[in-house]
């Protein structure tokens, strides 16, 4: 007998995918016959049709799985009797690292050692906003620069983001992050992003000791850590049905804003959350929000309603996007 069910890809290595199948009891309207593997964790390959269409399943994809009684008996992941037959519609798709359907991005920086590059952080936030991903800001190593850590937290809270100050080394602030994860992330897929060496894996180990993620030390010479995560993998936040997933992912720090062409300079202001209330209030219809007289956003910066550092990042990103040609994104 052939069965069809849905699941989420948690890991993909060497053409084999680890997939958590859904609990069909809560989705009974979509499935006529309950499948023997409901709610289980399986490993299988993808249908050959994906290769012909140059489509690759991604970690985070919600997929349809087809299998038979024979494939259950054989328990062979490479068997054609159990395979990914379809990829369901994606909410979003990231190029680097390759993953799909990300709901929350924990954008991490260190208050010191290494010092944060604020425009890079704000680029990541803009990219997340543009892709319908909720940014959550984490300022780590607050024990090294507590006043600066608090200043950064205030900037991002003013902009409308959840922002946490913590030290994975001392444990300060970890409980607040843990409560956020346990209460806000059910059913959602999350990832940690930021430069190498700022303590992402250390924080994840503090939050979820069972993950046992690999960490590495900071190079004193270059003040950056080596990439210790080699592939994207989703980990369940808890064992309960419907729990969210969290990933420690390589590559977010390597994002090249111009190369990946996320949006044009005209769209940038819409991806700065605290700018949105002022768009349309400027004196000039085509205001760039960089230097014009009567710009509502510039006035908000002068009045302290928008942090100057956020507008400085806007100017830097805007300048980089001015050099982007329309044909670059085709």
Buried (B, 14 or more C-beta within 10 A) or exposed (E): EEBBBBBBBBBBEEEEBBBBBBEBEEEEEEBEEEBEBBBEEBBBBBBEEBEEEEEEBBBBBBBBBBBBEEBBEEEEBEBEBBBBBBBEEEBBBBEBBBBBBBBBBBBBBBBBBBBBEBBBBBBBBBBBBBBEBBBBBBBBBBBBBBEBBBBBBEBBBBBEBBBBBBBBBEEBBBEEBEEBBBEBBEEBBBBBBBBBBBBBBBBBBBBBEEBEBEBBEBEEEEBBBEEBBEBBBBBBBEEEEEBBBBBBBBBBBEBEBEEEBBBEBEEBBBBBBBBBBBBEEBEEEEBBBBEBEEBBBBBBBEEEEBBEBBBBBBBBBBEBBEEBEEEEEE
